[in-house]
Amino acid sequence: MSHHHHGSVPGVPVRGVIQSVDLMRGIAMVMLPLTSSSSTNPVKLPVGWMGPRGQISCGYPQVGTNVFVMQSQGNEWIFISYDQPDSNSSYDADGVRRVSMSKLREGNWLTLVEGEVGIIIDPADGVTQGGPTSFTQASSGSSQNPNLDIWSSRFDQEMHFTEAHREVIGPILRDLNSNSARNIIGSSLTGHAYNSTLIPIGIDPSTATSISLTSNRNPTLAESRKMYYEFINSFGYTNDPDEESAYAGSKDPSKPLPFQRKKSRTDTMSLSLDQPNYLAEIIVGTVVDIYGNILDINRSALPNGIIDSLSFRKSTEDRNVAFTKLREQLRKSIAYHFELNARKAGLNLPDYSNLDDYARDRSRFFFDVDKEGQFKMNVPSSSETGNISLLVRNENFSNIKGFVDGVDRGQFLYNVDGADVQLEPHGKGVVTLVSKEDSLKNFAAPLSRLDGKVIKLGTGFHDISNTLFLHKLERPYSSSEGTGGYDSSLLNSVPAIADVVSKEIIVSGPGANAGGRSGTLSLDGMLSMSIGANTVDRQSLWLDCAGGIVSVIGRDIYNRSVAATLDGDLLMQVGGPTITDDSRFPSVTFNNEARDGVVDIRVWNSGSFHTIRIDPQGIKIHTPQRIDIVSEGDMRFKSVNSNIYFDAESVYFYPSDKSNGRLVLRSTEGAAGRTI
């Protein structure tokens, strides 16, 4: 049987040009211009490789590409190889021929497309993917370069998206479009095309950024920004009330939503329990809000680009003067930002009109540092069923078990109780954590690995509950208790104080009162602190405590607990009103009104103690020993409206070293007095 060939010699490849492509049929229509018929014939799509299950490795067979084809048995045309471009289309405007093969090197593998974008695999340089200047490169040690074991990327912007976080590193780009003008192609979170709609933010946010050496210089700011999720992102967690409704089976069907700022990678500085799955945010570089404003340490917009003198476009001064002013303001911007979307008790959404209790229900943990190095930190308080920070040491079960059994401590040793982290208390635990109505079973407080007993709350070195033990004595100067010998002392009428700290804390169930805690700082060693002064008042420390202070201070090798030199005056006010804007402590139950102050100082002395007490009744001084009052000037005793009493077994006037002086008898009966 003879075959009709279109002007070609059987078995000899023929040059053709791809005219069209039909991906569904898997063919390309190829014109054969050099054959006698100049016909167009279907050719199986040219691919670099094809597997038995439809796998392929190839590029798109673009129209106009030169190929070699050949007619096989059954008049079927098959693809042989690609040909180099025709001379008519193989030159750029500058006359340089586009020959991709010029990138080839002996021993490497090359894939390139237009713009020199491609993949080069080389035994010396590793795998390079990208373009001429922006690419990733992975090189492992080889015989040619044994010291290379590097992965690097060289791009203007780097983004990472996982189920746990999002990260954007590079120039600060913000979406300044309104919803009506927003035309997003692809994802506003992960899509690369979204960048084309974003605006770079410079030192002057109101002026287009430029790196020109001419008058248009306005450098783009940079950032490394991360957002962390609490649950995997694909779950689509909304907010706590809606999720609770879903568990109850009554969640509304999902409705189409407008453009969500949290779904955009330009979203920043917007943590809120409205969307609690966005757990934490870290920014290093310059903090810029979603509208392109540079923020200072109070998160207030800096005037850069807002007022005329801080705008390259509007300033009437020379550009170098405007630059100097802009640069000075930029020092106030935040260079490091960490924020935690702190959880709150209950499932209610934030009420932005509620300012009660200094709006602590909307307080979040954050730590910000501006470019001058000043930091600002906010720590919210815990809920009434929140954590109690205990002083504990912890070890892994494997380490302890391996040590006890004398076996390899590094191996995985399984604990049948299911607990790996083993706790032991240190310090002086004295306050018990309890769960009312057994709501937490035996999880109200952890157990010590040493004796299985509940670990209690306390401090590191002293029994904090024993603070002011001298003030806890009933009738401290009576014969039955205290020093004895002076039952009629007015100090015996002073009521003893009750517990300095509560003996138990309810961490769960009715009446839970574990809240109002912001942190525990435990230092095993010394802390040396130097504090500078502000400029306006030359003051070093503002300390504003909403509640009382309980402290126990040890002593040094010189038996001193506090050694203080004050360069200035010591002024102290005791008594007066207290804070009234905390709903936990209403004035009905807690006396928040102005009250008379008391200073009661008791000094231990060999089983007895000296007392100086200032209270509404006056000043009382009591000592089991002696009181000496000496004045080198006049000494005056005066009672304006009452009497002065001298009460002793013997009262002497004008004593000297040689005699006791003039005696005044307790009773005037008998002798009128005598001199010894």
Buried (B, 14 or more C-beta within 10 A) or exposed (E): EEEEBBEBEEEEBBBBBBEEBEEEEEBBBBBBEEBEEEEBBBBBBBBEEBEEEEEEEEEEBEEEBBBBBBBEEEEEBEBBEBBEBEEEEEEEEEEEEBEBEEBEEEEBEBBBEEEEBBBBBBBEBBBBBBBEEEBBBBBEEBEEBEEBEEEEEEBEEEBEBEEEBBBBBBBBBBBBBEEEEEEBEEBBBEBEEBBEBBBBBBBBBBBEBBEEEEEEBBBBBBBEBBBBBBBEBEEEBBBBEEBEBEEEEEEEEEEEEEEEBBEBBBBBBBBBBBBBBBBBBBBBBBBBBBEBBBBBBEBEBBBBBBEBEBBBEBBEEEEEEBBEBBEEBBBBBBBBBBBBBBBBEEBEBBEEEEEEEEEEBBBBBBBBBBBEEEEBEEBBBBBBBBEBBBBBEEBBBBEBBBEEEEEEBEEEBEEEEEEEEBBBBBBBBBBBBBBBEEBBEEEBBBBBBEEEEBBBBBBEEBBBBEBEEBBBBEBBBBEEEBBBEBEEBBBBEBEEBEEBBEEEBBBBBEEBEBBBBEEEEEEEEEEEEEEEEEEEEEEEEEEEEEEEEEEBEEEEEEEEEEEEEEEEEEEEEEEEEBEEEBEEBEEEEEEBEEEEEEEBEBEEEEEBBBBBBBBEEEEBEBBBEEEEEEEEEEEEEEEEEEEEEEEEEEEEEEEEEEEEBBBBEEEEEEEEEEEE
